[in-house]
Each structure stands twice: as structure tokens, then as C-alpha cells.
Amino acid sequence: MKTTALRFATAVILSAIGSASADDDKHVTCGSAIKLTHVESGGKYLLSSDDRQLHTGSGQQLVTAAQNERSPKGLWQVREGTDEPLCDVGTPIKCGQIIRLMHLETGSNLHTHAHRSPLSNQHEVTGFGQGGEGDSGDDWKVVCEGGGYFSGGSEYWNREKTVQLKSVATDRYLGASSTVKFTEQNCGRGCPILNNLEVFGRTSSDSYSHWKVELGVHLYK
């Protein structure tokens, strides 16, 4: 169930989408609300969720990749990991840092576990918990393009670069594929997620697990 605070936060963020100036720093920061686009599918699909539940597997909240870039269903707030120190709003997220992504519209966290995904039989990715409180299956490691600072890359998550999110609980990467989508054949007539991509936990670190921050409200100190 949404709290008053979540509804207020969503309203504020929606009114400010796209308001970040070109002079802003390019780091993704704690407390920011971001939209993640899937690179392999051409950047047309965004990580999305709503209050519908899966009818298979865990029965938890549905997470897919959808094409509507203006929908609030694609906004996720960047937070510290479950057992990590509280991060200050506006602090840049480091490569290798453990984070959670809280879905602003529903208050659930991006989550994965060993239940099988309905289309590709990989690991399910769902929304889990309430008000941003869930469990260790909500924790993701930020894997930066170039491998991070100690591999000669950036020290911080740069929103202009591709990124991978690796589940701490399962060692699987957040992934999707332009060839694995919900159709009338596998979802039925009147399917509410028709043409959305399945989002899954993937063993391989490959092009299907690359994402990029394209839109959002970015907070800075």
C-alpha cells in the first residue's frame, strides 16, 4: 500500500522530470529518482512496475521493461543497500556500491530470487516489500562500464555510461532481451503487459544485462 509520503514524493518528481540542467554533474546520486533504459533493445524499453502481481512463480509484484518513457511506473529511487550505512541524499554512488532501487509508485524494491521467470526460465525479477523495506534479495551491486576506478574506469556511477546491476543474493545480472516479450500467445488476449519485455536475473555478463540512465530527477549536494 502506498504511504502519503510516497504519493507526495511521486507527485514532486513527476512535476520535475527533465528539469536537471546541462551543467549538473553526471553522477547518479543517493535519493535520486531514475529511469533505466535497456541498451540491447535500442534504449526504447524502460524498467517498469505497477501494483499487478505475477500469476506464476512467486506471485510477487510484476516488473517488466515497457516503452512508455513518460509513465511514472518507470521511476526508481536510489537507496543504500539493506545492511549498508544510510547514504546522504545527493552523495554520488560509487562503482561496486550495494544499493536498492525502490519503485516510487508502489514503494516496493527491485528484487530477484530463484523462482523461474515465466518466459525464459531464468530467475524472476519482481517488486518486493512495502515502503522500501524488504530483504537481502533487494540488494544490487553497481557494476560500472570499464570496471570501475581500480580497473581504470570511473570511481562513480556515471549516468551517461552503461551499467550492470548484479544481485548480491543470487550473483545474477538484471537483464532483458528484445526477443523475449509478452504476446497474445504467451500472455493471452487483453494482456495488460502486451509487448513489454520480460525482465530476468541472468547468469551471463553480456549485452542483455546493460542498462543506462536516460531520464530522472537527480539530486546533488
N, C-alpha and C positions, 0 to 999 in steps of 0.2 A: 504494500500500500504506500502511496506517495505521502510524504510529510509536507507540511506547509512550507518548510524551508526548501525542500526540493522543488516544489512548484514555483516558489519565488525565484530560486536560482535559475531555473529553466527560462522563466519569463525575461529575466535580466539578460541572459546570454543570447536569447533569440533576438532581442532588440538591438544587440551589438554585433551580430555576425558580420564579419568582413570589415570591422571598424579599425582593426590594427593597421597602423601606418607603415609605409615602406621603410621608415627609419628604425622600426623596432628591431630588437635583437632577434636572431633566428633560432634561438634555443627553445626547446619545449620545456615548460616550467611547471612546477608543482602547483596544483589548483587550477590550471588552465583547462578549458573545455575544448576538445579537439575532435576533428573528423578524420578518420583514417581511410584512405582510398587504397584499393587493391591494385598493385602495379601490373601483374601479369594480364589482367583483364582489360588493360588500357586505361586505368585510372577512372573508369566510369562507375565503379561499384564502391559503395562505402559500407563500412562495418556498421550494422544497424541492429536494433532490437525494439521490442514493444512488450506489452503485457500478455501476449499469447504464449501458450505452453506447447512444447513438443508432445505429439501423440504417440511417440515411440520412445524407447530407451528410458532416460531418467525422468521424463515428463517435466523437466525444468523449463525456464523461460527461453523462448526461441531467439537465436542470434543468427542472422544471415548477412549477406552483402547485397545491398539494394542500390538502385540507380538514382533515387531522388535526393539530390545534393542539398536541397533546401529544407528537407524534413528534419524536425528536432530529434527524430528517432536515431540519428547518427551522431549525437553529441555524447562524448565520454569525458568525464573529469579525471585528470591525472592525480593520483594519490600515492602515498607511501605504501610499501608492502605490509602484509599483516603484522609481522613482528619487527618491522623497521622503525627507527625513531621518527617521530612526527616531523614531516618536512614543512618548511616555511613557505607560505604562498609566494610565488614569484621566483623561487630558487630553481636554477637550471637542473634538469635531470641528467645525471651522468650516464655515460655508456657503461653497461654492466650493472646498473642500479636495479633493484627489485621494486616494482610498482604494482598498483592495482588500477584498473580502469572502471570507474563507476558510471553506469548508464544514467544520465541525468533525468530522463523522463520517468524511469521506474525505480531508481535507487538500488538496482541490483548490480553486482560486479561481473565483469567478463571472467568466465570460469571454464575450466576443462577438467576432464576425468576420463576413466577408462571405458565408459559406456560407448558403444559404437554409433557413429554418425549414420543418419538414415539413408543417405545416397551412396557414399563412397566407402563406407565401412571402416573409416578411420576413427579417431577419437572425437566425441561430441564436444562442441563449444556451446556454452549456454550462458544465460544470466542467472546469478545465484545470490541469495541473501537479501536483506532488506536494509534500507538506509545506509548502504555502503558497508554493512557488516556481514561477512560470510565466513570463509575458511581458507586454508592454505592453497586450495585449488584455484583461488583468485589471483595468485601471485605470478607475475611475469617478469622475466629478465629482459632488459633493453639491450638488444644486440645491434650495434651501430654499423652502418656501411663503413667498410675499411677496417673493422675490427676494434675500433676504439683507440684511445690515446696510446696504450702500450704496444699497439701494432702499427703505429704511425698515423692513425686517424684522429678524429676529433675527440676531445675529452667528454663532450656533452652531446646529447641527442639534438641534432640539427633538423629542424622541420623541413628544410629544403633537400634533405638526403633521405634515401630509402632506409627502412629499419625493419628488423625482425623482432618478434616478441616470442620468447621461449618460456614455456610453462616450467615453473620451479618444481611442481609436483610430479609432472609426467615426462619432462625433458622433450616435449613435443613443441613444434613451432605453430603459431597461429597461421592458418593457411586457407586458401580458397582456390578455385580453378574456374576459368571461363567456360569449361566444358562440363562442369558439374553444377547444374542448376535445377530448380524446381519447375516442372512442367505439368501439363494436364495428365500426362501418362503416369507420373510418379507421385503427383500430389492431388489429382482429381479436378473435376470441373469447379469453377468458382474458387480455386485455390487462392487464399489471401496473400501468399508469397510467390505467386506465379512469376517466373523469370528471375527471381532472386538466386544468388549463388549460395550453395551450401558453404558454411564456414566450419573448419575442422581443425583438429590437432594433428600435425603432420610430422612424421619421423625425420624426413629429409630437410636439410637446409638448402633450398633451391628457389627458383623464381616464383613458385607458387606461395612462398611464405614471405614475400616482400610487400611492405606497406609504406605509405607516405602520408604525412600530414598536409592536407591541402587547404582546409578551412578550419575556423575555430576562433575562440576568444583567448588571447594569450596574455597572461598576467606577468608583470615584471615589478621588481622592487624599485 
